[in-house]
Amino acid sequence: MKNLNIKRIFRYSAAPAALLFAACVASGSHAQSGSTYYYYDGDQRYEIEMTADEVAEFSSPGSAQQLDRSARLLKGGSGAVRIYRVDASAQQRLARGAVASSQLSPVFIQGGMRMALPGGVIVSLDPDWSDTQCRDWVIAQGSLVRERLKINSGNYYLIASGAGLASLEFANRLRGENGVLSATPNWWREVGHRYQPGSQDLENLENQKNKKQ
């Protein structure tokens, strides 16, 4: 398998709920190892930690409050991605798939930065396959092509999956399929902010402003 690093690629879009297949989570493809999770970027395996009480909300405001009425906004607001603190039991229900949502993902931490899964998997397929063969293969996996990515001359595609752990599980399962050179989740990555367990983000900012006044 070639080491095709696509870690910096990110294609977040609010796909219709019908394209976010919860069925992408296949038995035997678990992406968890103890209390940590993992994903692949090319041949490189990366371990990540899932926060105990944070979720990312994509596109539709109000999804976090539907999960937990006491959800508190930590970061975001008018942007496409908002980070909420929720009760740990609510976050675990989401992680287990007990709550179906195409707009929410558990928040993960890697290298001190927040990450989340809005849905989708980026795959690199056999370069000898035609575009039609690639699209037929994607359909056979129970998914659809959301975008063909222009990366070098390879067959790179962003394909549909559920948000959250459905994306992680689907990517890890596809990695072992014939004709797949690489498969990695379509990560959202926080920029310019280091995660601190227990931090209040917006609340801390407001406190700092008050002290200066």
N, C-alpha and C positions, 0 to 999 in steps of 0.2 A: 504493500500500500504506500502510495506516495505521501510525503509530508507536505500537504497543501494547507498552509496556514491562512485561515480566513477569519481570524479572531477579530479583526477590525471592521469587518463588514457588518452593517446593521441596516435592516430594512423593517422599520416598524410601520405598520398601517393597520387601521381598524377594519379587518376583514369581516364580511357578514357572518353572523353566528352560524349559518348553515355550513360554512366552510371550515369551521373549527371543530374537528371531529374528536369527541371524547374517546371514540373507539381506537384512536391512535395509541392508546396505552395498551401495550401487549403484554400478556402474562409471560414471565420468564425474562423480561428485559429490564428488570429493576435497576434504577440508577442510584440506589442508595447503598452505602457501605457503613454500617453502624449509624452514627449520628451525622455523618457527612454524606454529601452527594457528589457525583462526578459527571463530567462530560468530556468529550474529545474535540480537539482542534487539530485536524490532520491525524497524525499518529500520537500526538501528545495528549496524555490524560491529565485533567485538572480536577482537583478536589475543591469543593466549596462547602461553606457552612450555611445552613438555612437559619434565619433569625427566628426567635421564639414567638415574636408578636408583631411583626410588620408585614404589610401587604402593599403591593403596587396596584394602582387603579389606572386603567387605560381608557381613554376616550369618554366614556359615559359617567359623569359625576353621579354619586349616589350608590354605586355598587358596594363600596366599602361599608356604608351605613346599613345596607341590606344584610350584609354578612354579620355586622356587629353594630348595634345602635349607638354604642359608646365610642365608636372609632374616632380617633383624633388625628387631624391632619398634621403631619410632621414636615413635609416638604412638597412644594408644588403650589397648585392653586388654579391658575388659568391655563397652565400648560397641558400637554398631552398626557403626561405621567405624573401621578400624585402618590406620595408615600404616606400611609396611615399606620398608626399604632392601634392594634386591636387586642381583644382578650386572647390569650394564648390558646384557649380551647377553640375559638373561632378560626384562628390561623391553622390549627391542626385539622379542623374539619375541611378547610379548603385544600390543604396539602393531601389529605386522604382521598379527595374527590367526592366527599360526602355532600359538598355544595358545588353545584354546577354553575360556572360563570366563565364567560368568554372575555370578561373585562378585568379579572383579578389574577394576581400571581403572588405566591409567597416571595418574600425578599430574601436574596442570598447575599453572602459576603465573600469577596475574593480580594486579597491584597488590601483590605481595609476599605474597599469600595462596594457600594450596593449594586446588585444586579437583579433583574427580573425577566420574566418570560411572557411577552405579549402574544406569543403564538407564532408558529412557523418554524421550519427547519431548513437550513442551507445545505444543499447536497452538491457534491461533485461526482458526476457519473462518467462512465466509460467514454473516453474521447472518440472512440470509433462508432459510438451510437449516433444515429441521426436525431434531430430534434423530435421527430415523430416517435421514434423508439423510446426516447427519454420520457416524453409525455405519457406514452402508453404504460411505461413502467411505473410512473408516479400514480396513475389511476389504479393500477394493479395493487398498489400499496394502500389503497383506500383514501387517497388524498387528491389534491388538484394543484397545478402550477399557479402560483400567484405572480411570479416574475422570473424571466430568464435573465440572469446576471451577466453583465459583460466583463468578464475577468479573463484576461489573456485570450486563449482560443479554446478554453475548456468548456465542458458542459456543466455549468453552474446554474442551479435553480433554487429559488425560494419557494418552498411548497407549504401547503396549509397544514396546520395542526391545531389542537386545542391550546389555550393559554396555560401558564403554570407548568406543573410537573408533566402534563401530557406532552408538551414539547420536548422536555428533557428525555422522557422515556422513549418517545418516538425516534429521536435522533440516535440514541444508543442502540435501539433495535436495528435501525436501517444500516448502521455502520457494518454489520455483519452480512449484509445482503450482497449477492453476486452483482458485480458491475458498479458498486459504490466505492469511490476512492476516499471520500470523506463525508461526514454528516455531523453537523454541529447545530445546537439550538440557536434560534434567532434572538440573541440576547439584547435587552436594553441595559445599558451601563451608565451609571451615574458619573458625571464629570465634575472634577474640582471640589470634591467633598469626601473627607475620610469618615467612615462610620465609627461611632463610639457607642458601645452598648449602653442603653439606658438614656441616651441623649434625647433631648426634647426638640431639637432643631428650631422650629419657629418660636417655641416658648423661650428658649435660651436667647434668641435674637431679641425678642421683646424685652427680656430682663436686662440685657446689655444696654439697650436704648434707654430704659428707665434709669439705670445707674448714671448714665452720662448727663441726664437732664437735671 
